[in-house]
């Protein structure tokens, strides 16, 4: 029998633990000259974390590739995900290998 996972999301990190995890990305000694700016970024990231701002820039979800007459769900998607998707569609011809069916159609 499959057991369903129950419980809540993990508790919010304490400030000290957040700092340790944030600074783990900046351990390179060459970055020591930028400690002040890294500290400012950490402060901004901390406030975003405690306020729950994961994706501050969102836009309505639409289907650009396959438009239909049906109404599409209007979900909020992070803008960077949509830009990544658009870049992927733009670059697809460079890496896409046609299937046999696609080759016959063209």
N, C-alpha and C positions, 0 to 999 in steps of 0.2 A: 504494500500500500504506500502511496506517495504521501509524504508528510508535508503539509503546507507550512511555510516559514511564517512565524508569527512574531509580533513585537513592533517596536517603534524604530525609527531611524536612529543612528548613533547620536549620543548627546553632543551638544556643541562643544568644540574644543576650548580649552582654557587659553588665555592670551599667550602664556609661555609656550604651550605646546604648538600653537599656531605659528609663533615666531620660529621655533625649531624647524618645523616642516617647511615654512616659507623660505628660510635661509638655506635649506639643504640644496636649493637650486643655484646658490651663489657661493659655492665653496672654493672656487678658483682663486688662488692668491692674487692673480692679476686684477681681480675686481676690488681689492681693498681700497683703491683710490676712489671708488664709487660708493663707499659705505654710506655716505650721507644720502645719496639719491636712492639707494636700495632701502634705507630706513624709511624714507618718504613713501616709496612704493608699498612697503610692508604696511604702513599705517593706512594707506588707501585701501589695500586689500583686506585688512582687518575690518574696517568699517563696512566694506561691501559684504564681507562674510557675516558679520553679526546682524546686518540689515536684510540678509537673504537676497542680495542682488547678484544672481548668478549670470543672467543674460540681460543686461539693461537695454540693449537694442534689439527689438523684435519687430517683425512685420507679419502681416497676414499670410498664411500658407496658400499657395496657388499651385496649380499644375501647369507649368510652362510647356513641357514637352508634349503632353497629350491632352489637348483641350477638348472638352466635350460640351454639350448643351446642359449637362447636369450641373447642379449646384455643387461646388466643392466645399469641403469642410474648411471653416475659417479658424484654424488653429494658429497660435502664436509660435513662431519658430525663431530661434536665435538668428540674427542677420548673418553672422559669420558662417553658419551652416548653409544658408541659402547661397551665399557667395561661393563657398567651396563647391556646392553642387553645380552652380553655373560654370565655374572654371572646369569642373570635371566634364560637363557636357561639351564645353568649348574645345577641350583638349582630346576628347574621345577619338576623333578620326586619326590622330597620330598613333594611338596605341591599340585601337580596336582591330581584332582579327575577325573578318567576316565568317559566319557559319556557312555551311553548304547551302542552306536555304537562302540566306542573304545573297550569296554569290550568284545563285540561279536567278534571283529576282532582278539583279542589276545587269 
